[in-house]
Amino acid sequence: MKQNIKTILLIFAIALGFTFHNFFSQFSKFSPMLLFLMLFFSFCSVDFKNIRFRKEYLLLLIYQVGVSILVYLLVRQYNEILAQGVMLCILAPTAVAAIVMSSMLGANVASVTSYSLLINLVISIVAPIYFSIMDVPDIVPFWLSVKRIILKIFPLLIVPMILVLSIKIVSKKLSFHLKKITILSFYIWIVSATILMGTTMNFMLKQGSGNYLIIILLIVSAFVLCIFQFLFGYYYGKRYKDERACAQYLGQKNTILAIWMAQTFLHPLSALAPAAYVLWQNFVNSFQLWKKK
């Protein structure tokens, strides 16, 4: 499929979810299943022999783990909710959809898969530690936090990978045919993006706390961080001739997980930052597809 058609479809999905958010938010319960299918078809085209730790990951890991808490400690002097929201936009691991986007942009899919697995594992350990030092009314025990986050992340990441690996071992013929229809991951992503946009808009419109300055700052901060992280990943990746993949590592976030973490462990209003990040990263993805044509 031509890139300009993909771009149009993505923009249409964003506009549809935005306009009819009440309708599409009803289907949010199907998002995990869609993400599972999306990853399954994406993994069908991955050469798992190329999944390994790469030296370019180190600085990106340091950025996500180190800068996120540093920014939190600085911003909390102004406002705790804003600090939590900003931290989540940096700390949130790479989205599973980044694997789909990477394949469309011609990036190294195995590299993005490797970093997704690594950063999701790291964040599942680091996030509970960070949450324990934050100003939240009910502190969840560390190991319970780790368990909850891992159960939220890894069924979607590991199970599709194991399933695809099993098929590759058991039936090379079936594996070959599945590889020919990996474009299905894009169409599933379009449906998923529409539902996510509707769910996000619904959530944002319901956050009428009256503190409009903080709401505006959360949305603007998400925009600034989204642009910065895509650009930082892109120009950093040029050193390793892997700029498109590195941009996806850092820029495309698992915002569903970030929103859930905010609502479960932090101040619920801080979830507005990753919710707004959904809007901005989808616009960036649309621009990337348009530019690649």
C-alpha positions in Angstrom: 0.0 0.0 0.0 1.3 3.5 -0.9 2.4 5.7 2.0 0.1 8.5 1.1 -2.9 6.2 1.4 -1.7 5.0 4.7 -1.3 8.6 5.8 -4.9 9.5 4.7 -6.2 6.4 6.6 -4.4 7.3 9.8 -5.6 10.9 9.7 -9.1 9.7 9.0 -8.9 7.3 12.0 -7.7 10.2 14.2 -10.5 12.5 13.0 -13.1 9.8 13.3 -12.2 8.9 16.9 -11.9 12.6 17.8 -15.4 13.5 16.4 -17.3 10.4 17.5 -15.4 9.8 20.8 -18.6 8.8 22.8 -19.3 6.0 20.3 -15.8 4.6 19.9 -14.9 4.8 23.5 -17.4 2.1 24.1 -15.1 -0.4 22.3 -12.1 0.3 24.6 -12.4 -3.2 26.1 -11.4 -4.6 22.8 -8.1 -2.7 22.7 -6.0 -5.5 24.3 -7.2 -8.0 21.8 -6.5 -5.7 18.9 -3.0 -5.0 20.2 -2.4 -8.7 20.5 -3.5 -9.3 16.9 -1.5 -6.3 15.7 1.7 -7.6 17.3 1.1 -11.2 16.1 1.0 -10.2 12.4 3.9 -7.7 12.9 6.0 -10.5 14.5 5.4 -12.7 11.5 7.8 -10.6 9.4 10.5 -10.4 12.2 13.7 -12.4 12.0 14.1 -13.3 15.7 17.8 -14.1 15.2 18.3 -10.3 15.0 16.7 -9.6 18.4 19.6 -8.7 20.7 20.8 -5.9 23.0 22.5 -3.1 21.0 24.9 -0.5 22.3 22.6 2.4 21.2 20.0 1.3 23.7 22.2 2.3 26.7 21.9 6.1 26.4 18.1 5.8 25.6 17.6 3.7 28.7 19.6 6.2 30.8 17.4 9.0 29.3 14.1 7.3 30.1 15.0 6.1 33.6 17.3 9.0 34.7 15.8 12.1 33.0 12.2 11.1 34.0 12.9 11.2 37.7 15.2 14.3 37.4 12.4 16.2 35.6 9.9 15.0 38.2 12.0 16.3 41.1 12.4 19.7 39.4 8.8 20.2 38.4 7.3 19.0 41.7 8.6 22.2 43.3 6.0 23.9 41.2 3.2 21.3 41.1 3.0 17.6 42.0 0.3 16.7 39.5 2.2 18.4 36.6 5.4 16.7 37.7 3.8 13.2 37.7 2.3 13.8 34.2 5.6 15.0 32.7 7.5 12.1 34.3 5.0 9.6 32.7 5.5 11.1 29.3 9.3 10.4 29.5 9.2 7.1 31.5 6.4 5.3 29.6 7.9 2.4 27.6 7.8 2.0 23.8 4.4 1.3 22.5 3.7 -2.0 20.8 2.3 0.0 17.9 5.8 1.3 17.3 6.7 -2.1 15.8 3.9 -1.7 13.2 4.9 1.9 12.5 8.5 0.9 12.1 7.7 -1.7 9.5 5.8 1.0 7.5 8.6 3.5 7.7 11.2 0.9 6.6 12.9 0.9 10.0 14.7 -2.1 11.6 11.7 -4.0 13.1 13.9 -6.5 15.0 15.7 -3.5 16.6 12.4 -1.9 17.7 11.1 -5.2 19.0 14.3 -5.7 21.0 14.1 -2.3 22.6 10.4 -2.7 23.3 11.0 -5.9 25.3 13.9 -4.4 27.1 12.4 -1.1 28.1 9.1 -2.6 29.2 11.0 -5.0 31.5 13.1 -2.1 32.9 10.0 0.1 33.5 8.1 -2.6 35.2 10.8 -2.6 37.9 11.7 1.1 37.9 8.2 2.6 37.9 7.1 1.1 41.3 10.3 2.4 42.9 9.6 5.9 41.6 5.9 5.8 42.6 7.0 5.0 46.2 8.7 8.4 46.5 5.8 10.4 45.1 3.2 12.3 46.9 0.2 9.9 46.6 -2.4 9.1 49.2 -2.3 5.3 48.9 1.1 3.8 48.4 0.8 0.3 46.8 3.5 -2.2 48.0 6.5 -2.4 45.7 6.1 -6.1 44.7 2.4 -5.7 44.2 3.1 -2.8 41.9 5.7 -4.8 39.9 3.3 -7.7 39.6 0.4 -5.5 38.3 2.6 -3.7 35.8 4.2 -6.9 34.4 0.7 -8.5 34.1 -0.4 -5.5 32.2 2.6 -5.5 29.8 3.9 -8.9 29.1 0.9 -10.9 28.0 0.6 -8.5 25.1 4.3 -8.6 24.2 5.5 -12.1 25.0 2.5 -14.3 24.1 2.2 -13.2 20.4 6.0 -13.6 20.0 5.9 -17.2 21.5 2.9 -18.0 19.2 4.7 -16.8 16.1 7.9 -18.6 17.0 6.0 -21.8 17.6 4.4 -21.5 14.1 7.8 -20.9 12.5 9.1 -24.1 14.1 6.0 -26.3 13.5 4.9 -25.1 10.1 7.2 -23.2 7.8 4.4 -23.2 5.1 1.9 -21.5 7.5 4.6 -19.1 8.6 5.3 -18.2 4.9 1.6 -17.5 4.2 1.3 -15.4 7.4 4.3 -13.3 6.4 2.5 -12.4 3.2 -0.4 -10.9 5.1 1.4 -8.8 7.7 -0.3 -5.7 6.1 -3.2 -6.8 8.3 -1.3 -5.3 11.3 -1.7 -1.9 9.7 -5.5 -2.2 9.3 -5.8 -3.5 12.9 -3.7 -0.5 14.0 -6.1 1.9 12.2 -9.1 0.4 14.1 -7.1 0.5 17.4 -6.0 4.1 16.8 -9.7 5.1 16.2 -10.8 3.5 19.5 -7.8 4.9 21.4 -8.5 8.4 20.1 -12.2 8.1 21.1 -11.3 6.8 24.6 -8.6 9.4 25.1 -10.9 12.3 24.1 -13.7 11.0 26.3 -11.3 10.8 29.2 -9.9 14.3 28.7 -13.3 15.9 28.5 -14.4 14.3 31.7 -11.5 15.7 33.7 -13.3 18.9 34.7 -11.4 19.5 37.9 -11.6 23.3 37.7 -7.8 23.6 37.7 -7.6 24.7 34.1 -4.1 26.0 34.3 -2.7 22.6 35.3 -4.8 20.9 32.6 -3.4 23.3 29.9 0.2 22.8 31.2 -0.2 19.0 31.1 -1.4 19.1 27.5 1.3 21.6 26.4 4.0 19.6 28.2 2.9 16.4 26.4 3.2 18.2 23.1 6.7 19.6 23.8 8.0 16.2 25.1 6.5 14.3 22.2 8.2 16.5 19.6 11.5 16.5 21.5 11.6 12.8 22.0 10.9 11.9 18.4 13.6 14.4 17.3 16.1 13.3 19.9 15.6 9.7 19.0 15.9 10.5 15.3 19.1 12.5 15.5 20.7 10.2 18.1 19.9 7.2 15.8 21.8 8.8 12.9 25.0 7.9 14.7 24.1 4.2 14.2 22.3 4.6 10.9 19.1 3.6 12.7 17.3 6.9 13.0 13.8 5.8 12.2 13.9 3.0 14.7 15.4 5.2 17.4 12.7 7.8 16.9 10.1 5.2 17.5 11.9 3.8 20.6 11.7 7.2 22.3 8.8 9.0 20.7 6.0 6.4 20.4 4.9 5.7 24.0 2.7 3.0 25.5 0.2 5.7 26.6 -2.4 3.1 27.5 0.0 1.7 30.2 0.9 5.3 31.3 -2.7 6.3 31.7 -3.4 3.1 33.7 -0.4 3.7 35.9 -1.5 7.3 36.6 -5.0 6.2 37.5 -3.8 3.2 39.6 -0.8 4.5 41.4 -0.7 8.3 41.1 -3.0 11.4 41.0 -5.7 10.5 38.4 -5.4 14.0 36.8 -1.8 13.4 35.9 -3.1 10.9 33.3 -4.1 13.9 31.1 -0.4 14.2 30.1 -0.1 10.7 28.5 -3.7 11.1 27.2 -2.7 14.3 25.4 0.5 12.5 24.2 -1.7 10.1 22.3 -3.0 13.0 20.1 0.5 14.4 19.5 2.2 11.1 18.7 -0.5 10.2 16.2 0.0 13.5 14.4 3.7 12.9 14.3 3.2 9.4 12.9 0.9 10.9 10.2 3.6 13.4 9.3 6.2 10.6 9.1 4.1 8.5 6.8 3.4 11.5 4.6 7.1 12.5 4.5 8.2 9.0 3.6 6.0 8.9 0.4 
